[in-house]
Amino acid sequence: MQHKVAVVGSLATLAAATILPASQCLPPDRQLQYCDFAQTASESPALEIIGLLAIPINDPNVLVGLRCTPFSVWGSTCNPIPLCCKDNDYLGIIAVDCVPVDVNL
């Protein structure tokens, strides 16, 4: 049940965000990621992970991805969420400052 709530929350968060064409997600500033969850930094469990890793967050409404894999090595069997993220230095646990991506554009 908890997993379903997280997925529903992720979908609601993404519905409110602007979608970026994948062609505009350009390194080195941003990297295309596939994440299992997407939510704002102020929501649980992102809030707890941010605290544990001491990640500086200026905007509690910034979109973050959880359990992320770079686009080039994606091989998950679940339904990942494509995100273009700015801060990805947390070993795939969390990616910060993300925007949803349409991988078909």
FENPEGI-V222083 format. One record per run of one state. SS is the DSSP state (@ for helix, = for strand, . for the rest). FROM is the first residue (numbers start at 1). LEN is the number of residues. If there is no record, write none. Layout:
BEGIN
SS:FROM:LEN
SS:FROM:LEN
END
This chain:
BEGIN
.:1:1
@:2:14
.:16:4
=:20:2
@:22:3
.:25:6
=:31:10
.:41:5
@:46:7
.:53:10
=:63:8
@:71:3
.:74:7
=:81:7
.:88:6
=:94:9
.:103:3
END
